[in-house]
Structure formats: C-alpha cells, structure tokens
C-alpha cells in the first residue's frame, strides 16, 4: 500500500515537472521592451546624451542604483566603437555596452552584454525623430530567451521589470537635454 502511494506521488511529481517544462518551452523566445518620450530639444542635443557613454551618468537610472559602481571607458569617446563597462552591486551587476552603429541625430545601436548576475546579450536601440523644436526618443531593448530565461519570465515580466527603468531614464534624459538646449 505504501509503495503504491509513493509511486503515485512520484508519478504526480513527474507529470507536474513535465507540464511545467512544456509551458516553459512554449513561451516566446524573443522579447522586446520599448519606451518613448518627446523632449523639447533638437535631435542633435538629445542624440549627444546617448552617443557619449560619459554623459550617461547624468540620466541613466542604473547610475543612481549604485553610486559606487566601477566604470571603464574604451575606444573612441563617442560614436561607433565607443565602449563602456561596469561592475556594481547586485542591483546593476556587471556588463559592457558597445556602440555598433551611430547615425548622427537619427539612431544609435548598442550591443549590451550582461556578465552578472546572469550572462545575456541584447540589442539596444535609440531612435531620434525630429518634430520641429522637439525630438521623439524611442529606447528599445530586445533579445532572445533561453530555457532558463523563459522560466524566469513566467514569474517576472521583462517589460515590467525593465520598462520602469527606461521610463526613469527617459525622464532624466528629458531634463538634461532640455537644460542643455537652453
């Protein structure tokens, strides 16, 4: 009798694990987080805030999460090939960003590599659309999810997790850009 109960318990656990594995495997493999805002400044002014990693301190939401974060810059000071590495607390982790394409006042593409707390590589894009004396800025991060990432995002939505940081960053970028435009 006890053997039957134990066998039944093992079968139930195996079925639950199998169902969870199927649910995880069926999650989308691609994710994208996107936010935008309109800034009362010319596109060239807003573009300059993103194209030079040295300027990110003024508006990046992650810089405020760890004021003691160690930062290293390499390559050109701005534009294609400019690179920024950081090592910080548990909130910001460790990683590197490299500008892979920079079109003045139009778009910037960044290769974003997280090393800790978990390894991941994402594409980050900024687009700048001039609307008279204003600029619409769109900040997008996208990437592929492996099995572990898919399992994680069942419980934690990437859009909710990162989207609020993008909103904070765009709010600060707006303040910095509008002050620079005056």
C-alpha positions in Angstrom: 0.0 0.0 0.0 2.8 2.5 0.9 4.6 1.6 -2.3 1.5 2.4 -4.3 1.2 5.8 -2.6 4.9 6.6 -3.1 4.7 5.5 -6.8 1.6 7.6 -7.2 3.3 10.6 -5.6 6.4 10.2 -7.9 4.2 9.9 -11.0 2.3 13.1 -10.0 5.6 15.0 -9.4 7.0 13.8 -12.8 3.8 14.9 -14.6 3.9 18.3 -12.9 7.5 18.8 -13.9 6.7 17.7 -17.5 3.8 20.1 -17.7 6.0 22.9 -16.4 8.7 22.1 -18.9 6.2 22.2 -21.7 4.7 25.5 -20.5 8.3 27.0 -20.3 9.3 25.7 -23.7 6.1 27.2 -25.3 7.0 30.7 -24.0 8.1 33.2 -26.7 11.8 33.0 -27.5 12.1 36.7 -28.3 11.3 39.7 -26.0 11.3 43.4 -26.5 11.0 46.3 -24.1 10.2 49.8 -25.6 9.5 53.2 -24.2 9.5 56.7 -25.8 9.1 60.3 -24.9 9.1 63.7 -26.5 11.8 66.1 -25.5 11.8 69.9 -26.0 15.3 70.0 -27.6 16.8 69.5 -31.0 17.6 65.9 -32.0 21.4 66.7 -32.1 21.2 67.7 -28.4 19.3 64.6 -27.3 21.5 62.3 -29.6 24.7 63.7 -27.8 23.4 62.4 -24.4 23.2 58.8 -25.7 26.1 58.8 -28.2 28.7 59.5 -25.4 28.7 57.0 -22.6 30.4 59.6 -20.3 27.1 61.5 -20.4 25.0 58.6 -19.2 25.9 59.3 -15.6 23.5 62.3 -15.8 20.4 60.4 -16.8 21.0 56.6 -16.6 18.6 55.0 -14.0 21.3 52.4 -13.1 23.9 55.0 -12.2 21.7 56.1 -9.3 21.2 52.5 -8.1 24.9 52.2 -7.4 26.8 55.4 -7.0 30.0 53.4 -6.2 29.8 51.4 -9.4 33.2 51.0 -11.1 33.1 52.2 -14.7 35.6 51.8 -17.5 35.5 53.5 -20.9 37.4 52.3 -24.0 37.6 53.0 -27.7 36.6 56.4 -29.1 35.0 58.9 -26.7 31.7 58.7 -28.6 30.0 57.0 -31.6 30.9 53.8 -33.3 33.2 51.6 -31.3 32.8 53.5 -28.0 32.6 51.1 -25.1 31.5 51.3 -21.5 32.0 48.5 -18.9 30.7 48.5 -15.3 31.0 46.4 -12.2 28.4 47.2 -9.5 26.2 46.0 -6.7 23.5 43.3 -7.0 21.1 45.9 -8.5 23.3 46.7 -11.5 25.5 43.7 -11.9 28.4 43.6 -14.3 28.4 44.2 -18.1 29.5 46.1 -21.1 27.9 48.2 -23.8 29.4 49.0 -27.2 28.0 51.3 -29.8 27.8 49.3 -33.0 26.2 51.9 -35.2 25.7 55.7 -34.8 23.9 57.9 -37.3 24.0 61.5 -36.0 20.7 62.8 -34.8 18.9 59.7 -36.1 19.8 56.4 -34.4 22.2 54.5 -32.2 22.6 50.8 -31.9 24.3 49.2 -28.9 25.4 45.7 -28.1 24.5 45.2 -24.4 26.3 42.3 -22.7 25.4 41.3 -19.2 28.0 39.2 -17.4 26.5 39.1 -13.9 24.2 38.2 -12.2 23.5 36.2 -15.4 25.0 36.2 -18.9 22.9 37.7 -21.7 23.4 39.7 -24.8 20.8 42.1 -26.0 20.3 44.7 -28.7 19.6 48.2 -27.5 18.4 50.8 -30.0 17.7 54.5 -29.6 15.9 56.4 -32.4 15.6 60.2 -32.6 12.8 61.7 -34.7 12.9 65.5 -35.1 9.5 67.2 -34.8 10.2 70.9 -35.2 11.9 72.0 -32.0 11.1 68.7 -30.3 12.6 65.2 -30.5 10.8 62.0 -30.1 13.2 59.4 -28.5 12.4 55.7 -28.6 14.5 53.4 -26.4 14.3 49.7 -27.2 15.9 46.6 -25.8 15.4 43.2 -27.4 16.9 39.7 -27.1 16.4 36.0 -27.2 15.4 33.9 -24.2 16.9 30.6 -23.4 15.0 27.9 -21.4 16.0 29.4 -18.0 15.1 32.9 -19.2 11.7 31.6 -20.4 11.1 30.0 -17.0 12.1 33.2 -15.2 9.8 35.4 -17.3 6.8 33.2 -16.4 7.0 34.9 -13.0 8.8 38.2 -13.9 7.7 40.2 -16.9 10.7 41.8 -18.7 8.6 44.7 -19.8 7.5 45.5 -16.2 11.0 44.8 -14.8 13.0 47.0 -17.2 10.3 49.3 -18.6 10.1 51.4 -15.4 13.9 51.9 -15.6 13.5 53.1 -19.2 10.8 55.5 -18.1 13.0 56.9 -15.3 16.0 57.2 -17.7 13.9 59.0 -20.3 12.5 61.4 -17.7 16.1 62.3 -16.6 17.3 62.4 -20.3 14.5 64.9 -20.9 15.6 67.1 -18.0 19.3 67.0 -19.0 18.6 67.6 -22.7 16.1 70.4 -22.2 18.6 72.2 -19.9 21.4 71.7 -22.5 19.2 73.1 -25.2 18.7 76.4 -23.4 
